[in-house]
């Protein structure tokens, strides 16, 4: 029995901040002090508050230490572990009450509106020890379905729960499983899409890093439901920690008899293998993913036939993403009504979002469907830094759209997001403030899809490239008003004629920004001006004479020699020489340099 437990975040974000070295330093120092029988140190998955990493929590006090450095380890051991005095300077300030006592994490603004289902074990257990997963009801759901339920019972529970696919499209999970069960085939497959390619998205990665057994258990349940005996997890090779922990988890599950032959002595056989993706965004599309697993170039196939009828190796196959599977064991254990009690009528349960961009609390959040954008951005995320105004949020990554500030009170669910020109996507949520140019944002996402298009269909291969070129004309100041109409027309052509979801949704960022921020497009075209001061070719740097002290600092640092003026007299920028690098604005101590 340990008197203290130290949990160190071992997710990718904190690992990049040296959390592994912090963990090793803790273990070594505790060993030297002879406390290894009293103090237990373990690495967990992501706690969610990535903005504060590296993170460490010490129990039983619940001290939430943030932005910990290796050099802080000795102080934490000396003061907290040995002397019992919490190191207050390292505490996350939200966990300290007005009376100086430590508040529970669930009482802080970031956590109190969250409800963790898919993330329930992340930051709680050691993902590399199957015993800890089992201690938290792990594999009980699998045991229940194999010994107490028929395959149809399982599908009925999933259907009744209202679980929809968390990968983007939101297709009812139970219906997908039913199609595969009803399909005739001597061999069937269960696949997991862990090829998370959206910029700013890391939900699936964090689940695999923090709770890989939940996905393994769910895939075994799905296999039992449809009559499969083999599964594949397709995960991108750029996720080395997730791949490592997933590999460890599969090996442990086999050793415990939870994968392989005759699981729980019921005669049910199921095994799993990992397939690594090379980072192609299009391989997140189900048919392209299966084509890649088969060893071919990752290109989508026309549908129908759908994968539930003819999928991997031409056999009936189901494919769900990591977050979808992470919900399944809890639905089986707690019941369909429990899950359906959360969320909205057509979007049950919770959704994990990766908060990024211009927001204080970047990180991972899981909230009930129907939570408003305002609650996520202000109550949980802490709003935009530096007092800036919230301007828009991009959901759904390159496939989604931008939600403007006046729609901030929209409840987030599948249907509401589609109705306002966006989509749920896998769960990336990028926050933008008044300093973001919405034309530039649309161009950024479209450039991504141009690069990631597999090129199989003309509408996507050529259409997205032409659309990107039109956006470049807008940001360069060479577009006409007619070009804006042509852009919109091309958007709808690409949507209607592309083969797969990548091309069909690629125009969404352009359409949504054209709809909600057309005034910015028109300012670029008519006034040759970027209102946010982002588009470089439309920028003009000027020196305000009344503010300039003639210190010459801007002139001395200008790499192009574009600034002239005498000492103690106002300086001037030559626009023909200016390369718009912004050094003058950065160096000026008096706020005399402005973007015009």
C-alpha positions as CSV (number, residue, x, y, z in Angstrom):
1,X,0.0,0.0,0.0
2,X,1.5,3.3,-1.1
3,X,1.1,6.5,0.9
4,X,1.5,8.7,-2.2
5,X,0.9,8.3,-5.9
6,X,2.6,10.5,-8.4
7,X,1.0,10.6,-11.9
8,X,3.1,12.1,-14.7
9,X,1.5,12.8,-18.1
10,X,3.0,10.6,-20.7
11,X,1.0,11.9,-23.7
12,X,2.8,13.3,-26.8
13,X,2.3,17.0,-25.7
14,X,3.9,16.6,-22.3
15,X,6.5,14.2,-23.6
16,X,7.7,16.9,-26.0
17,X,8.1,19.0,-22.9
18,X,10.5,16.4,-21.3
19,X,7.9,14.6,-19.1
20,X,9.8,11.4,-19.7
21,X,12.9,12.9,-18.1
22,X,10.8,14.2,-15.2
23,X,9.4,10.7,-14.7
24,X,12.9,9.2,-14.7
25,X,14.2,11.8,-12.3
26,X,11.3,11.1,-9.9
27,X,11.9,7.4,-10.0
28,X,15.6,7.8,-9.4
29,X,15.3,10.3,-6.6
30,X,12.6,8.2,-4.8
31,X,14.9,5.1,-5.1
32,X,17.8,7.1,-3.6
33,X,15.6,8.2,-0.7
34,X,14.5,4.6,-0.1
35,X,10.9,5.6,-0.6
36,X,10.0,3.1,-3.4
37,X,7.8,1.1,-1.1
38,X,5.9,4.2,0.0
39,X,5.6,6.3,-3.1
40,X,4.4,5.0,-6.5
41,X,5.3,6.9,-9.7
42,X,3.6,6.1,-12.9
43,X,3.1,7.6,-16.4
44,X,-0.4,8.0,-17.6
45,X,-2.1,9.3,-20.7
46,X,-3.2,12.9,-21.4
47,X,-4.9,14.9,-18.6
48,X,-6.4,17.2,-21.2
49,X,-4.9,20.6,-20.2
50,X,-2.1,20.5,-22.7
51,X,-1.5,24.3,-22.4
52,X,0.0,23.6,-18.9
53,X,2.2,20.7,-19.7
54,X,4.3,19.0,-18.5
55,X,1.7,18.0,-15.8
56,X,2.0,16.0,-12.6
57,X,-0.6,15.1,-10.0
58,X,0.3,14.0,-6.5
59,X,-2.3,12.0,-4.5
60,X,-3.9,11.8,-2.0
61,X,-3.7,15.6,-1.8
62,X,-4.6,16.0,-5.5
63,X,-1.9,18.6,-6.1
64,X,-2.0,19.5,-9.8
65,X,1.5,20.7,-10.7
66,X,1.8,22.4,-14.1
67,X,4.6,23.4,-16.4
68,X,7.0,21.2,-14.3
69,X,10.7,21.1,-15.2
70,X,13.3,18.5,-14.5
71,X,14.9,20.9,-12.0
72,X,11.7,21.1,-10.0
73,X,11.8,17.4,-9.1
74,X,14.1,17.7,-6.1
75,X,11.9,20.5,-4.6
76,X,8.7,18.4,-5.0
77,X,10.4,15.4,-3.4
78,X,12.0,17.4,-0.6
79,X,9.0,19.6,0.2
80,X,5.9,17.7,-0.8
81,X,6.8,14.0,-0.5
82,X,9.2,14.1,2.5
83,X,8.0,17.2,4.5
84,X,4.4,17.2,3.4
85,X,4.4,20.8,2.2
86,X,2.8,21.4,-1.2
87,X,4.9,23.4,-3.6
88,X,2.4,26.1,-4.2
89,X,4.3,28.0,-6.9
90,X,3.9,25.0,-9.2
91,X,0.2,24.5,-8.7
92,X,-2.3,25.1,-11.4
93,X,-3.9,28.3,-10.0
94,X,-7.4,27.1,-10.8
95,X,-7.0,24.3,-8.3
96,X,-6.3,26.7,-5.4
97,X,-9.4,28.0,-3.6
98,X,-9.8,31.4,-1.9
99,X,-9.0,29.7,1.4
100,X,-5.7,28.3,0.1
101,X,-7.0,24.8,0.1
102,X,-6.7,22.6,-3.0
103,X,-9.9,22.1,-5.1
104,X,-10.8,18.9,-6.9
105,X,-10.0,19.0,-10.6
106,X,-13.7,18.6,-11.3
107,X,-14.4,21.9,-9.6
108,X,-12.1,23.9,-12.0
109,X,-13.5,25.8,-15.0
110,X,-11.7,23.5,-17.4
111,X,-13.1,20.3,-16.1
112,X,-16.5,20.9,-14.4
113,X,-18.5,21.0,-17.6
114,X,-16.8,18.0,-19.0
115,X,-18.2,14.5,-18.8
116,X,-15.6,11.9,-19.6
117,X,-16.7,8.6,-21.3
118,X,-14.2,8.0,-24.1
119,X,-11.5,9.7,-22.1
120,X,-12.5,8.2,-18.7
121,X,-9.2,6.4,-18.1
122,X,-6.8,8.9,-19.8
123,X,-4.7,10.5,-17.1
124,X,-5.9,7.9,-14.6
125,X,-4.2,4.6,-15.4
126,X,-0.9,3.4,-16.7
127,X,-1.7,2.5,-20.3
128,X,1.1,0.0,-20.4
129,X,-0.3,-2.2,-17.6
130,X,-3.4,-4.3,-18.5
131,X,-3.9,-4.9,-14.8
132,X,-4.8,-1.3,-14.2
133,X,-7.3,-1.3,-17.1
134,X,-8.9,-4.5,-15.6
135,X,-9.0,-2.8,-12.2
136,X,-11.2,-0.1,-13.8
137,X,-13.8,-2.6,-15.1
138,X,-11.7,-3.5,-18.2
139,X,-12.8,-6.4,-20.3
140,X,-16.0,-6.9,-18.2
141,X,-18.0,-5.7,-21.1
142,X,-16.4,-8.3,-23.4
143,X,-17.0,-11.0,-20.8
144,X,-20.7,-9.9,-20.6
145,X,-21.4,-10.1,-24.3
146,X,-19.6,-13.4,-24.7
147,X,-21.4,-15.1,-21.8
148,X,-24.8,-13.3,-21.5
149,X,-25.7,-11.8,-24.9
150,X,-26.3,-12.9,-28.4
151,X,-24.7,-10.9,-31.3
152,X,-28.1,-9.4,-32.1
153,X,-28.4,-8.3,-28.4
154,X,-25.2,-6.4,-28.7
155,X,-26.2,-4.6,-31.9
156,X,-29.6,-3.8,-30.3
157,X,-27.9,-2.2,-27.3
158,X,-25.6,-0.1,-29.5
159,X,-28.5,0.9,-31.7
160,X,-30.7,1.9,-28.8
161,X,-27.9,4.0,-27.3
162,X,-27.9,6.3,-30.3
163,X,-24.1,6.1,-30.7
164,X,-23.1,7.7,-34.0
165,X,-19.7,7.5,-35.7
166,X,-17.2,10.0,-34.2
167,X,-15.0,10.1,-37.2
168,X,-17.0,12.8,-39.0
169,X,-20.0,11.5,-40.9
170,X,-22.0,10.6,-37.8
171,X,-23.5,7.4,-39.3
172,X,-25.4,5.3,-36.7
173,X,-23.0,2.7,-35.4
174,X,-25.6,0.0,-34.6
175,X,-27.0,0.3,-38.2
176,X,-23.5,-0.2,-39.7
177,X,-22.9,-3.2,-37.5
178,X,-26.3,-4.6,-38.5
179,X,-25.5,-4.3,-42.2
180,X,-22.3,-6.3,-41.7
181,X,-24.0,-8.9,-39.6
182,X,-26.6,-9.5,-42.2
183,X,-24.0,-9.7,-45.0
184,X,-23.1,-13.2,-46.1
185,X,-19.4,-14.1,-46.1
186,X,-17.2,-16.9,-44.9
187,X,-14.8,-14.2,-43.6
188,X,-15.5,-10.8,-42.0
189,X,-13.3,-8.0,-40.7
190,X,-13.4,-5.3,-38.0
191,X,-11.2,-2.2,-38.7
192,X,-10.3,0.8,-36.6
193,X,-9.5,4.1,-38.2
194,X,-6.7,5.7,-36.2
195,X,-5.4,7.7,-39.2
196,X,-6.1,11.1,-37.7
197,X,-5.0,13.6,-40.3
198,X,-6.9,16.8,-39.5
199,X,-4.6,19.8,-38.7
200,X,-4.9,20.4,-34.9
201,X,-6.7,17.1,-34.1
202,X,-5.3,14.7,-31.6
203,X,-8.3,13.0,-30.0
204,X,-7.7,9.5,-31.3
205,X,-4.0,9.7,-30.6
206,X,-4.6,10.6,-27.0
207,X,-7.1,7.7,-26.4
208,X,-4.6,5.2,-27.9
209,X,-1.8,6.7,-25.8
210,X,-3.9,6.7,-22.6
211,X,-6.4,3.8,-22.8
212,X,-5.5,1.4,-25.7
213,X,-7.3,-1.6,-24.1
214,X,-10.7,0.2,-24.4
215,X,-10.3,0.1,-28.2
216,X,-9.1,-3.5,-28.3
217,X,-12.0,-4.6,-26.1
218,X,-14.5,-2.7,-28.2
219,X,-13.2,-4.2,-31.4
220,X,-13.6,-7.7,-30.0
221,X,-17.2,-6.8,-29.0
222,X,-17.8,-5.6,-32.6
223,X,-16.3,-8.7,-34.0
224,X,-18.6,-10.9,-31.9
225,X,-21.6,-8.9,-33.0
226,X,-21.0,-9.2,-36.8
227,X,-19.2,-12.6,-36.8
228,X,-15.6,-11.6,-37.5
229,X,-12.4,-13.2,-36.2
230,X,-9.8,-10.7,-37.4
231,X,-9.3,-7.0,-36.9
232,X,-6.9,-4.3,-38.1
233,X,-6.0,-1.0,-36.5
234,X,-4.8,1.4,-39.1
235,X,-2.7,4.1,-37.3
236,X,-0.4,6.7,-38.7
237,X,3.3,6.1,-38.2
238,X,3.7,9.7,-37.0
239,X,2.1,8.5,-33.7
240,X,5.1,6.6,-32.2
241,X,3.9,6.6,-28.6
242,X,0.4,5.5,-29.6
243,X,1.8,2.7,-31.7
244,X,4.1,1.5,-28.9
245,X,1.4,1.4,-26.3
246,X,-1.0,-0.2,-28.7
247,X,1.5,-2.9,-29.5
248,X,2.1,-3.5,-25.8
249,X,-1.6,-3.7,-25.1
250,X,-2.3,-6.2,-27.9
251,X,0.6,-8.4,-26.6
252,X,-0.8,-8.3,-23.0
253,X,-4.3,-9.0,-24.2
254,X,-3.0,-12.1,-26.0
255,X,-1.1,-13.3,-22.9
256,X,-4.2,-12.9,-20.8
257,X,-6.3,-14.9,-23.3
258,X,-8.4,-11.8,-24.2
259,X,-7.3,-12.0,-27.8
260,X,-6.8,-15.2,-29.8
261,X,-8.5,-18.5,-29.6
262,X,-11.5,-19.5,-27.4
263,X,-11.8,-16.2,-25.5
264,X,-13.4,-16.7,-22.0
265,X,-13.8,-20.4,-23.0
266,X,-16.7,-19.5,-25.2
267,X,-15.3,-20.7,-28.5
268,X,-15.1,-17.1,-29.8
269,X,-11.9,-16.4,-31.7
270,X,-10.6,-12.9,-32.5
271,X,-7.2,-11.4,-33.0
272,X,-5.8,-8.0,-33.9
273,X,-3.0,-6.6,-36.0
274,X,-1.6,-3.1,-36.5
275,X,-1.1,-1.5,-39.9
276,X,0.9,1.7,-40.1
277,X,-0.2,4.5,-42.4
278,X,2.3,6.8,-44.1
279,X,0.5,10.0,-43.3
280,X,-1.9,10.3,-46.3
281,X,-5.0,12.3,-45.3
282,X,-7.1,10.5,-47.9
283,X,-6.5,7.2,-46.1
284,X,-8.9,8.4,-43.4
285,X,-11.6,7.7,-46.0
286,X,-12.9,4.2,-45.3
287,X,-12.4,2.6,-48.8
288,X,-8.9,4.2,-49.2
289,X,-7.9,3.0,-45.8
290,X,-8.9,-0.6,-46.6
291,X,-7.1,-0.3,-50.0
292,X,-4.0,0.7,-48.1
293,X,-4.3,-2.2,-45.6
294,X,-4.4,-4.5,-48.6
295,X,-1.0,-3.2,-49.7
296,X,-2.1,-0.9,-52.5
297,X,-2.0,2.8,-53.1
298,X,-4.5,4.5,-50.8
299,X,-7.2,5.6,-53.2
300,X,-11.0,5.5,-52.6
301,X,-13.3,3.2,-54.4
302,X,-16.8,4.0,-55.7
303,X,-19.7,3.1,-53.4
304,X,-21.9,1.0,-53.5
305,X,-21.0,-1.7,-52.7
306,X,-20.4,-0.4,-49.2
307,X,-17.7,-1.9,-47.0
308,X,-20.4,-3.7,-44.9
309,X,-21.1,-5.8,-48.0
310,X,-17.7,-5.7,-49.8
311,X,-14.9,-4.2,-47.8
312,X,-11.4,-5.3,-46.8
313,X,-10.1,-8.0,-49.2
314,X,-13.6,-8.0,-50.7
315,X,-15.2,-9.3,-47.5
316,X,-17.9,-7.7,-45.3
317,X,-16.2,-5.2,-43.0
318,X,-17.0,-2.6,-40.4
319,X,-14.8,0.5,-39.8
320,X,-15.2,2.8,-36.9
321,X,-12.8,5.4,-35.5
322,X,-11.0,5.2,-32.2
323,X,-13.4,7.5,-30.2
324,X,-16.4,5.5,-31.4
325,X,-14.9,2.3,-30.1
326,X,-13.9,3.9,-26.8
327,X,-17.6,4.4,-26.0
328,X,-18.7,0.8,-26.6
329,X,-17.5,-1.0,-23.4
330,X,-19.2,1.6,-21.2
331,X,-22.4,1.4,-23.2
332,X,-22.5,-2.4,-22.7
333,X,-21.8,-2.2,-19.0
334,X,-24.0,0.8,-18.1
335,X,-26.7,0.3,-20.7
336,X,-28.1,2.1,-23.7
337,X,-30.4,4.3,-21.6
338,X,-27.4,5.7,-19.6
339,X,-25.6,6.7,-22.8
340,X,-28.8,8.1,-24.5
341,X,-29.5,10.2,-21.4
342,X,-26.5,12.4,-22.4
343,X,-26.6,14.8,-25.4
344,X,-29.4,15.7,-27.7
345,X,-32.3,13.8,-29.3
346,X,-30.4,13.0,-32.5
347,X,-26.8,13.2,-31.2
348,X,-26.5,11.1,-28.1
349,X,-23.6,10.9,-25.7
350,X,-20.4,13.0,-25.5
351,X,-17.9,14.3,-28.0
352,X,-14.2,14.8,-27.6
353,X,-12.7,18.0,-29.0
354,X,-9.1,19.1,-29.5
355,X,-9.1,22.8,-28.6
356,X,-6.5,24.8,-30.4
357,X,-5.7,28.2,-31.9
358,X,-6.3,31.5,-30.2
359,X,-7.5,30.2,-26.9
360,X,-6.1,30.1,-23.3
361,X,-6.7,26.5,-22.4
362,X,-5.5,24.5,-25.4
363,X,-6.0,20.8,-24.9
364,X,-8.5,17.9,-25.0
365,X,-12.1,18.2,-23.7
366,X,-15.1,15.9,-23.7
367,X,-18.5,17.5,-23.4
368,X,-22.1,16.3,-23.8
369,X,-23.5,16.8,-27.2
370,X,-25.6,20.0,-27.2
371,X,-23.1,22.0,-25.3
372,X,-22.8,25.5,-26.9
373,X,-19.8,26.9,-28.6
374,X,-19.8,29.7,-26.0
375,X,-19.4,27.2,-23.1
376,X,-16.5,25.5,-24.8
377,X,-14.7,28.6,-25.8
378,X,-15.2,30.8,-22.7
379,X,-16.2,28.5,-19.8
380,X,-13.9,25.6,-20.6
381,X,-11.3,27.2,-22.9
382,X,-10.9,30.5,-21.0
383,X,-11.5,32.7,-24.1
384,X,-9.0,34.3,-26.4
385,X,-5.7,35.5,-25.0
386,X,-4.6,39.2,-24.7
387,X,-8.2,40.5,-24.5
388,X,-8.8,39.8,-28.2
389,X,-12.3,39.3,-29.5
390,X,-13.5,35.9,-30.6
391,X,-14.1,35.9,-34.4
392,X,-14.7,32.4,-35.6
393,X,-14.2,28.7,-34.9
394,X,-13.3,26.1,-37.4
395,X,-14.8,22.6,-36.7
396,X,-14.2,19.5,-38.8
397,X,-10.7,20.5,-40.1
398,X,-10.3,20.8,-43.8
399,X,-13.7,19.2,-44.3
400,X,-15.5,21.6,-42.0
401,X,-16.5,25.2,-42.0
402,X,-16.0,28.4,-40.0
403,X,-18.6,29.3,-37.4
404,X,-18.8,33.1,-36.9
405,X,-19.1,34.8,-33.5
406,X,-22.8,35.6,-33.9
407,X,-23.5,31.9,-33.9
408,X,-21.5,31.2,-30.7
409,X,-24.6,30.1,-28.8
410,X,-25.4,27.2,-31.3
411,X,-25.6,23.9,-29.5
412,X,-23.0,21.6,-30.9
413,X,-24.3,18.4,-32.5
414,X,-24.2,16.7,-35.9
415,X,-27.2,18.3,-37.4
416,X,-26.8,21.9,-36.0
417,X,-23.2,22.1,-37.4
418,X,-24.3,20.9,-40.8
419,X,-27.2,23.4,-40.8
420,X,-24.8,26.3,-40.3
421,X,-22.3,25.2,-43.0
422,X,-19.8,23.2,-40.9
423,X,-19.6,19.7,-39.6
424,X,-18.5,17.7,-36.6
425,X,-15.6,16.0,-38.2
426,X,-13.3,14.0,-36.0
427,X,-13.3,16.8,-33.4
428,X,-10.7,19.5,-34.1
429,X,-11.8,22.9,-33.0
430,X,-9.6,25.8,-34.0
431,X,-10.4,29.1,-32.4
432,X,-9.7,32.4,-34.3
433,X,-9.7,36.0,-33.0
434,X,-9.9,39.4,-34.6
435,X,-6.3,39.1,-35.9
436,X,-7.1,36.2,-38.2
437,X,-7.9,36.8,-41.9
438,X,-10.8,34.4,-42.9
439,X,-9.7,34.4,-46.6
440,X,-6.2,33.3,-45.4
441,X,-7.8,30.6,-43.2
442,X,-9.8,29.2,-46.1
443,X,-6.6,29.2,-48.2
444,X,-4.7,27.4,-45.5
445,X,-7.2,24.5,-45.4
446,X,-7.6,24.3,-49.1
447,X,-3.8,24.2,-49.6
448,X,-3.9,21.2,-47.3
449,X,-6.5,19.3,-49.3
450,X,-4.8,20.1,-52.6
451,X,-1.6,18.5,-51.2
452,X,-3.6,15.5,-49.8
453,X,-5.8,14.8,-52.8
454,X,-5.0,11.3,-54.1
455,X,-5.7,12.6,-57.7
456,X,-8.0,9.7,-58.7
457,X,-10.9,11.9,-59.7
458,X,-10.7,15.1,-61.9
459,X,-13.1,17.1,-59.8
460,X,-10.9,16.9,-56.7
461,X,-7.4,16.8,-58.4
462,X,-8.0,19.7,-60.7
463,X,-10.9,21.5,-59.1
464,X,-9.3,22.1,-55.7
465,X,-6.1,23.3,-57.4
466,X,-8.1,25.9,-59.5
467,X,-10.0,26.9,-56.3
468,X,-6.7,27.4,-54.5
469,X,-5.4,29.6,-57.3
470,X,-8.5,31.7,-57.1
471,X,-8.0,32.2,-53.4
472,X,-4.3,33.2,-54.0
473,X,-5.6,35.9,-56.4
474,X,-7.8,37.2,-53.7
475,X,-5.0,37.4,-51.1
476,X,-2.6,38.9,-53.7
477,X,-5.1,41.6,-54.5
478,X,-5.5,40.6,-58.2
479,X,-9.0,39.1,-58.1
480,X,-12.2,40.6,-59.4
481,X,-15.7,40.4,-58.1
482,X,-16.6,38.0,-60.9
483,X,-13.9,35.7,-59.5
484,X,-15.8,35.4,-56.2
485,X,-18.9,34.1,-58.1
486,X,-16.7,31.7,-60.1
487,X,-15.2,30.4,-56.9
488,X,-18.7,29.7,-55.4
489,X,-19.7,27.9,-58.6
490,X,-16.6,25.8,-58.6
491,X,-17.1,24.9,-55.0
492,X,-20.5,23.3,-55.7
493,X,-19.1,21.5,-58.8
494,X,-16.3,19.9,-56.7
495,X,-18.8,18.9,-54.0
496,X,-21.1,17.2,-56.5
497,X,-18.6,15.4,-58.6
498,X,-15.8,14.2,-56.3
499,X,-15.5,10.5,-55.7
500,X,-14.9,10.5,-51.9
501,X,-15.5,12.6,-48.8
502,X,-12.2,14.4,-49.2
503,X,-13.2,16.2,-52.4
504,X,-16.9,16.4,-51.5
505,X,-16.1,18.4,-48.3
506,X,-12.9,20.3,-49.5
507,X,-14.8,23.4,-50.5
508,X,-16.5,23.8,-47.1
509,X,-14.0,26.2,-45.6
510,X,-14.3,28.4,-48.7
511,X,-18.1,28.3,-48.8
512,X,-18.6,29.0,-45.1
513,X,-16.2,32.0,-45.1
514,X,-17.7,33.3,-48.3
515,X,-21.1,33.1,-46.6
516,X,-20.3,34.6,-43.2
517,X,-17.3,36.8,-44.1
518,X,-18.0,38.0,-47.6
519,X,-17.1,41.5,-46.6
520,X,-13.5,40.4,-46.0
521,X,-13.3,38.9,-49.5
522,X,-14.7,42.1,-51.0
523,X,-12.2,44.2,-49.0
524,X,-9.4,42.2,-50.6
525,X,-10.9,42.5,-54.0
526,X,-12.3,46.1,-54.1
527,X,-10.1,47.9,-51.6
528,X,-6.9,45.8,-52.1
529,X,-6.8,45.7,-48.3
530,X,-6.7,42.8,-45.8
531,X,-8.8,44.0,-42.8
532,X,-6.9,41.7,-40.4
533,X,-3.5,42.8,-41.7
534,X,-2.4,39.2,-42.5
535,X,-2.1,38.9,-46.3
536,X,1.4,40.0,-47.0
537,X,1.0,41.4,-50.5
538,X,-1.8,43.7,-49.4
539,X,0.2,45.0,-46.4
540,X,1.6,48.5,-46.0
541,X,3.8,49.4,-43.1
542,X,3.7,53.1,-42.1
543,X,5.3,55.2,-39.4
544,X,3.0,57.6,-37.5
545,X,5.0,60.8,-37.4
546,X,3.5,62.0,-34.1
547,X,4.6,58.9,-32.4
548,X,8.0,58.5,-33.9
549,X,10.9,59.7,-31.7
550,X,13.5,59.4,-34.3
551,X,15.5,56.8,-32.3
552,X,16.6,55.1,-35.6
553,X,16.1,51.6,-34.1
554,X,13.7,50.7,-37.0
555,X,16.1,51.9,-39.6
556,X,19.1,50.2,-38.1
557,X,17.2,46.8,-38.1
558,X,15.5,47.0,-41.4
559,X,17.1,44.3,-43.6
560,X,16.0,46.0,-46.9
561,X,17.2,49.6,-46.0
562,X,13.6,50.8,-46.6
563,X,13.5,53.2,-43.7
564,X,15.1,56.7,-43.8
565,X,15.1,59.7,-41.4
566,X,17.4,61.8,-39.2
567,X,18.0,61.3,-35.5
568,X,15.2,62.7,-33.3
569,X,13.1,63.3,-36.4
570,X,10.1,61.2,-37.8
571,X,11.2,58.4,-40.1
572,X,9.6,57.2,-43.3
573,X,9.2,53.8,-44.9
574,X,9.7,53.5,-48.7
575,X,6.9,51.1,-49.8
576,X,8.8,50.1,-53.0
577,X,11.8,48.8,-50.9
578,X,9.8,47.4,-48.0
579,X,9.7,43.6,-48.0
580,X,7.0,43.5,-45.3
581,X,8.9,41.5,-42.8
582,X,7.5,43.3,-39.8
583,X,10.9,43.9,-38.1
584,X,10.3,47.6,-37.8
585,X,7.0,47.1,-35.9
586,X,8.7,44.5,-33.7
587,X,11.6,46.8,-32.8
588,X,9.7,50.0,-32.3
589,X,9.3,50.9,-28.6
590,X,6.8,53.7,-29.1
591,X,4.0,52.0,-31.2
592,X,4.8,54.3,-34.1
593,X,4.8,51.6,-36.8
594,X,1.4,50.4,-37.9
595,X,0.0,48.1,-40.6
596,X,-2.1,50.0,-43.1
